[in-house]
Amino acid sequence: MELQEKRRKVLTTSPSDGGYGWFIVLSTFFVFGLTFGIIKSFGVFFIEIHHYFATTATAISWITSISVATVHFGAPFGSALSAYFGHRPVVMAGGLLSSIGMVAGSYSQDLLQLYITVGFLTGFGYALTWTPTVTMLGWYFEKRRPVANALASTGECILTFILTPSLQFMVDQYSWRGAMLILGALQLNLCLCGALLRPLDRHGPSKDLTIVETNIELEMLSQTHKNRQDSEQNFELLKTKIIRYVDYTLITNFSFMVYSMFGVFAALGFFAPSLFLVPYARSLGVEEYQAAALMSISAVLDLSGRLFFGWVANLRLLETIHQLIITVILLGIVLLLCPLATTFTQLALFSAGYGLVFGATVAIHITVLAEVVGVERLGSALGFFMLIRSSGGLLGPPLAGLFIDKMNDYGAGFLMAGVALIISALFLLLLHHMNKKGKQKGKDIPLEVRN
């Protein structure tokens, strides 16, 4: 009876769908902007660091790729740490770590130090801030969750729009080291974002609701198996706890693994364009502030794409996976056409098209993941998906940089990204074929058997 009462108290603590939840939206908004927004804006530093260290495009691109890969690889760690220590202290620690990494990077004397500071330390700090904050947002909203997620994710677009020209100005005034130092101070605001993360049940135990539920389940399981041998009981408890946090059985889900392969190839093409767009424009003779404005144009259309195509997906005019297939193919085609742009006007049109289709893709790819594994397994699936996708995020920018160095043309990097996205669409087509075949088999089974 005591355990049932505990469970009743936990389950009756429902999301508020408003109230203080809007402060969580505000916190998540700035977390998106001060993590992925800064990663997108980092192309402003590319040429300056390239000239300062007199190295190759491949070598410079490792800074961004290490940061992106660390964010993805560290996502499960951020989730586990926040479950144990609480979301607020983990996010605040992540904000401090990312700031330290960026400030230390401003004093780097070689590329290896930049890899360690801006790449690894800052990237791991991003992982500790992004994952717990997005999780907390999901706890505060249920009916309005799509709206809350859409509003929060716009922070990445809006801060990219603001930061790109601002960073260009700071580089001109204070050099890339001074701009990076200011950026490190700006990232201390991530600590304030963490301070806003108030647990949903603030009058209850200090642990998060997830931990309370888990402890209750483990206690009930312990009572159920109290007559078994101790070794068998401990094994079952351990197994239950591991699956509760990390559902490793997902690796046996063929549909999930196919979708993860889509994520790997998509990540190869996702992050390279934002890194090389500004250098590509500068190589064509575009003035530096106009080159920086291209990222701002992309950010505005990215924002529009997320909101509009997220709304279209809610209308269910076509299957979500169909919409994702179309947007990914279009994104690949847009990137393949980029080398044809040689003037600022043409590059502005490319930036607008790229931002719009990129936003359309980002708006729905997590929704498709939920359809693949089911909502109840989405938490573990998202962690595994990001972990697997980290390989694409790590190799994408350096691989594009390698093509640029070999062909001595920044356009080659966009061609590589476009091809990678077209390949990723093939995995989506395979997944759709598997789903269609599975539905057909379900129809062929007699009704009484299906029941």
C-alpha positions in Angstrom: 0.0 0.0 0.0 2.8 2.4 0.8 4.4 1.8 -2.6 1.0 2.3 -4.3 0.6 5.6 -2.5 4.1 6.8 -3.6 3.3 5.9 -7.2 0.0 7.7 -7.0 1.7 10.9 -5.8 4.2 10.7 -8.6 1.7 10.0 -11.4 -0.6 12.8 -10.2 2.2 15.4 -10.7 1.2 16.3 -14.2 2.9 18.8 -16.5 1.7 22.4 -16.0 1.6 23.3 -19.8 2.3 26.9 -18.8 3.0 29.0 -15.8 6.6 28.5 -14.8 7.0 26.3 -17.8 7.5 29.4 -20.0 10.6 30.2 -18.0 11.8 26.7 -18.9 11.1 27.6 -22.6 13.1 30.8 -22.1 16.0 28.8 -20.6 15.9 26.2 -23.4 15.7 29.0 -26.0 19.1 30.5 -24.8 20.6 27.0 -24.4 19.9 26.3 -28.1 21.3 29.6 -29.1 24.4 29.5 -27.0 25.3 26.0 -28.1 24.3 25.1 -31.6 23.9 28.8 -32.5 27.6 29.4 -31.7 28.6 26.2 -33.6 26.8 27.5 -36.7 28.4 31.0 -36.3 32.0 29.6 -35.8 32.6 29.9 -39.5 33.5 33.6 -38.9 36.6 32.5 -37.1 37.6 30.0 -39.9 39.6 32.4 -42.1 41.2 34.2 -39.2 42.5 31.0 -37.6 43.4 29.6 -41.0 45.7 32.5 -41.7 47.1 32.8 -38.2 48.3 29.2 -38.0 48.9 28.9 -41.8 47.4 25.5 -42.0 44.9 23.6 -44.1 41.1 23.7 -44.2 40.9 20.1 -43.0 43.0 20.9 -39.9 40.8 23.9 -39.0 37.6 22.0 -39.5 38.5 19.5 -36.8 37.7 22.2 -34.2 34.1 22.3 -35.1 33.8 18.5 -35.8 35.2 17.6 -32.4 32.8 20.0 -30.7 29.8 18.6 -32.6 30.8 15.0 -32.0 31.4 15.7 -28.3 27.9 17.2 -28.0 26.4 14.0 -29.5 28.7 11.6 -27.7 28.2 13.3 -24.4 24.4 13.5 -24.5 23.9 10.2 -22.7 26.4 11.3 -20.0 24.4 14.6 -19.6 21.2 12.7 -19.2 22.7 10.2 -16.6 24.4 12.9 -14.6 21.3 15.0 -14.4 19.3 12.0 -13.3 21.7 11.5 -10.4 22.6 15.0 -9.4 19.6 16.9 -10.7 19.2 19.0 -13.8 20.0 22.4 -12.4 23.6 21.7 -11.1 24.6 19.7 -14.2 23.5 22.5 -16.6 25.2 25.1 -14.5 28.4 23.0 -14.5 28.1 22.6 -18.2 27.8 26.3 -18.8 30.9 26.9 -16.7 32.8 24.2 -18.5 31.9 25.6 -22.0 32.9 29.1 -20.9 36.3 27.9 -19.6 36.9 26.0 -22.8 36.2 29.0 -25.0 38.3 31.4 -22.8 41.2 28.9 -22.7 40.9 28.5 -26.5 41.5 32.3 -26.9 45.0 31.7 -25.4 45.8 28.6 -27.6 49.2 28.6 -29.2 48.6 25.7 -31.6 45.7 23.8 -33.1 46.0 20.9 -30.7 45.1 23.3 -27.8 42.1 24.5 -29.8 41.0 20.9 -30.3 41.1 20.3 -26.6 39.6 23.6 -25.4 37.1 24.8 -28.0 36.6 21.3 -29.4 36.4 18.9 -26.5 35.9 21.0 -23.3 33.3 23.4 -24.8 31.6 20.6 -26.7 31.2 18.5 -23.5 29.9 21.6 -21.7 27.3 21.9 -24.4 26.3 18.3 -23.9 25.8 18.8 -20.2 23.5 21.8 -20.9 21.5 20.8 -23.9 20.3 17.3 -23.0 19.0 18.0 -19.4 17.4 21.3 -20.5 15.4 19.7 -23.4 14.4 16.9 -21.0 13.1 19.3 -18.4 11.1 21.1 -21.1 9.4 17.9 -22.0 8.4 17.4 -18.3 6.7 20.8 -18.1 4.6 20.5 -21.2 2.3 17.8 -22.5 -0.6 19.3 -24.6 1.5 22.3 -25.7 4.8 20.3 -26.1 5.1 20.8 -29.9 4.6 24.6 -29.5 7.1 24.7 -26.6 9.7 22.7 -28.5 9.3 24.9 -31.6 9.6 28.1 -29.7 12.7 26.9 -27.8 14.5 25.6 -30.9 14.2 29.0 -32.5 16.9 30.2 -30.2 19.4 28.5 -32.4 18.2 30.4 -35.4 17.7 33.8 -33.8 21.1 33.8 -32.0 22.8 32.6 -35.2 21.2 35.6 -36.9 22.5 38.0 -34.2 25.9 36.4 -33.4 27.3 36.0 -37.0 27.7 39.7 -37.8 28.4 40.5 -34.2 31.3 38.1 -34.1 32.6 39.5 -37.4 32.6 43.0 -35.8 34.4 41.7 -32.7 37.0 39.9 -34.8 37.7 43.2 -36.7 38.0 45.1 -33.5 39.7 42.7 -31.1 41.1 39.9 -33.3 39.9 36.3 -33.2 41.4 35.9 -29.7 39.6 38.8 -28.3 36.3 37.8 -29.9 36.7 34.3 -28.5 37.3 35.7 -25.1 34.1 37.7 -25.2 32.3 34.7 -26.5 33.5 32.7 -23.5 32.1 35.4 -21.1 28.8 35.3 -23.0 28.5 31.6 -22.5 28.4 32.1 -18.7 24.8 32.9 -19.3 24.3 29.1 -19.7 24.7 29.0 -15.9 21.7 31.4 -15.5 19.8 29.1 -17.9 20.6 26.2 -15.5 19.5 28.2 -12.5 16.0 28.6 -14.1 15.5 24.8 -14.1 13.2 24.3 -11.2 12.1 20.7 -10.6 8.4 20.2 -11.5 7.5 18.8 -8.0 9.4 21.4 -6.0 7.6 20.4 -2.7 8.5 16.8 -3.1 11.8 14.9 -2.6 15.0 16.6 -3.9 15.5 13.9 -6.5 13.8 14.3 -9.9 10.5 12.5 -10.6 12.2 10.0 -12.9 14.5 8.9 -10.0 11.5 8.6 -7.7 9.6 6.5 -10.2 12.6 4.3 -10.7 13.2 3.8 -7.0 9.5 2.8 -6.6 9.7 0.3 -9.5 12.9 -1.2 -8.0 11.3 -1.5 -4.6 8.2 -3.2 -6.1 10.4 -5.5 -8.1 12.4 -6.4 -5.0 9.2 -7.3 -3.1 7.9 -9.4 -6.0 11.1 -11.4 -6.2 11.9 -11.6 -2.4 11.6 -15.3 -2.4 14.2 -15.8 -5.2 17.9 -16.3 -4.6 19.9 -13.2 -3.9 22.0 -13.5 -7.0 19.1 -13.8 -9.3 17.3 -10.9 -7.6 20.3 -8.6 -7.9 20.7 -9.5 -11.5 17.1 -8.7 -12.3 17.3 -5.4 -10.4 20.4 -4.4 -12.2 18.9 -5.4 -15.6 15.8 -3.4 -14.9 17.7 -0.3 -13.8 20.0 -0.4 -16.8 17.1 -0.7 -19.2 15.3 2.1 -17.4 18.1 4.5 -18.2 19.7 3.0 -21.3 17.5 0.6 -23.3 20.3 -1.4 -24.9 17.7 -3.7 -26.6 17.3 -0.9 -29.2 20.4 -2.2 -31.0 18.3 -5.3 -32.0 15.6 -3.1 -33.6 16.5 -3.2 -37.3 14.3 -0.2 -38.1 16.0 1.9 -35.5 19.4 1.0 -36.8 18.4 1.8 -40.4 17.2 5.2 -39.1 20.5 5.7 -37.2 22.4 5.1 -40.4 20.3 7.9 -42.0 21.4 10.0 -39.0 25.1 9.3 -39.6 25.1 10.3 -43.3 22.8 13.2 -42.7 25.3 14.5 -40.0 28.1 14.3 -42.6 26.2 16.9 -44.6 24.5 18.9 -41.8 27.4 20.8 -40.2 29.9 21.3 -43.1 27.9 24.0 -45.0 27.5 26.4 -42.0 31.3 26.1 -41.4 32.4 26.8 -45.0 29.7 29.2 -46.2 31.5 32.3 -45.0 34.9 31.2 -46.2 33.4 30.2 -49.6 31.8 33.7 -50.0 35.1 35.4 -49.0 37.0 33.3 -51.6 34.7 34.6 -54.3 35.5 38.2 -53.3 32.4 38.9 -51.3 32.9 41.6 -48.6 33.3 40.2 -45.1 30.2 41.7 -43.6 28.1 40.5 -46.6 29.6 37.1 -46.2 28.6 37.1 -42.5 25.1 38.2 -43.5 24.7 35.0 -45.5 24.5 33.0 -42.2 22.0 35.5 -40.9 19.8 35.0 -44.0 20.1 31.2 -43.5 19.1 31.5 -39.9 15.9 33.6 -40.6 14.7 31.0 -43.2 15.8 28.2 -40.9 13.4 29.7 -38.3 10.6 30.0 -40.8 11.2 26.4 -42.0 11.0 24.9 -38.5 7.7 26.7 -37.6 6.0 26.3 -41.0 6.9 22.7 -41.7 6.3 21.7 -38.1 2.8 23.0 -38.5 2.4 21.2 -41.8 3.5 17.9 -40.1 0.8 18.4 -37.5 -1.8 18.6 -40.2 -1.0 15.0 -41.3 -1.5 15.8 -44.9 1.1 13.1 -45.7 3.1 10.6 -43.7 5.9 12.3 -41.7 8.5 10.0 -43.1 7.4 11.0 -46.6 7.8 14.6 -45.7 11.3 13.9 -44.3 12.3 12.0 -47.4 11.3 15.0 -49.6 13.1 17.6 -47.4 16.3 15.6 -47.2 16.5 15.1 -50.9 15.8 18.8 -51.5 18.5 19.7 -49.0 21.0 17.5 -50.9 20.0 19.1 -54.2 20.4 22.6 -52.9 23.9 21.8 -51.6 24.8 20.3 -54.9 23.8 23.5 -56.7 25.7 25.7 -54.3 29.0 25.8 -56.4 27.0 27.4 -59.2 26.5 30.6 -57.1 29.3 33.1 -57.7 27.8 36.5 -56.7 26.4 37.7 -53.4 22.8 37.7 -54.7 23.1 34.1 -55.9 24.7 33.1 -52.6 21.9 34.9 -50.7 19.4 32.8 -52.6 21.3 29.7 -51.8 21.5 30.6 -48.1 17.7 31.2 -48.1 16.9 27.9 -49.8 19.4 26.0 -47.6 18.0 27.5 -44.4 14.4 26.9 -45.3 14.9 23.2 -46.2 17.3 22.6 -43.3 14.7 24.0 -40.9 12.0 21.7 -42.5 14.3 18.7 -41.9 15.2 19.5 -38.3 11.5 20.2 -37.5 10.4 16.6 -38.1 13.3 14.2 -37.8 12.8 13.6 -34.1 9.1 13.0 -34.7 10.0 10.3 -37.2 12.3 8.7 -34.6 9.4 8.6 -32.1 7.3 6.8 -34.8 10.1 4.3 -35.4 10.6 3.2 -31.7 7.5 4.4 -30.0 7.1 7.3 -27.6 7.8 5.2 -24.5 11.3 4.4 -25.8 12.1 7.8 -27.2 14.3 8.9 -24.3 16.8 6.0 -24.7 16.4 6.0 -28.5 17.3 9.7 -28.7 20.5 9.1 -26.6 21.5 6.2 -28.8 20.6 8.0 -32.0 22.8 11.0 -31.0 25.6 8.7 -29.9 25.6 6.8 -33.3 25.2 10.1 -35.2 28.3 11.5 -33.5 30.5 9.7 -36.0 28.9 11.7 -38.9 29.3 14.9 -37.0 32.9 14.2 -36.3 33.9 13.2 -39.8 31.7 15.6 -41.8 33.6 18.9 -41.6 37.1 17.3 -41.9 36.0 15.2 -44.9 34.6 18.3 -46.6 37.9 20.1 -45.7 39.9 17.3 -47.3 37.9 17.7 -50.6 38.5 21.5 -50.4 42.2 21.1 -49.9 42.5 18.5 -52.7 40.5 20.5 -55.2 41.5 24.0 -53.9 37.9 25.0 -54.1 35.4 25.6 -51.2 32.6 24.4 -53.5 33.9 20.9 -53.2 32.9 20.8 -49.6 29.2 21.5 -50.5 29.3 18.8 -53.1 30.4 16.3 -50.5 27.7 17.4 -48.1 25.0 17.1 -50.8 26.1 13.6 -51.8 26.0 12.5 -48.1 22.5 13.8 -47.7 21.3 12.0 -50.9 22.8 8.8 -49.5 21.0 9.4 -46.2 17.7 9.7 -48.1 18.3 6.1 -49.4 18.1 4.8 -45.8 14.8 6.6 -45.3 13.5 5.0 -48.5 14.6 1.6 -47.2 12.9 2.3 -43.8 9.7 3.4 -45.6 9.7 0.2 -47.7 10.2 -1.9 -44.5 7.2 -0.1 -42.8 5.0 -0.6 -45.9 5.9 -4.3 -46.1 5.2 -4.7 -42.4 1.8 -3.1 -42.7 1.0 -5.3 -45.7 1.9 -8.4 -43.7 -0.3 -7.2 -40.9 -3.3 -6.9 -43.3 -2.7 -10.4 -44.7 -2.9 -12.0 -41.2 -6.5 -13.2 -40.4 -8.3 -10.9 -37.9 -8.7 -13.6 -35.3 -4.9 -14.2 -35.3 -4.1 -10.5 -35.1 -6.5 -10.3 -32.1 
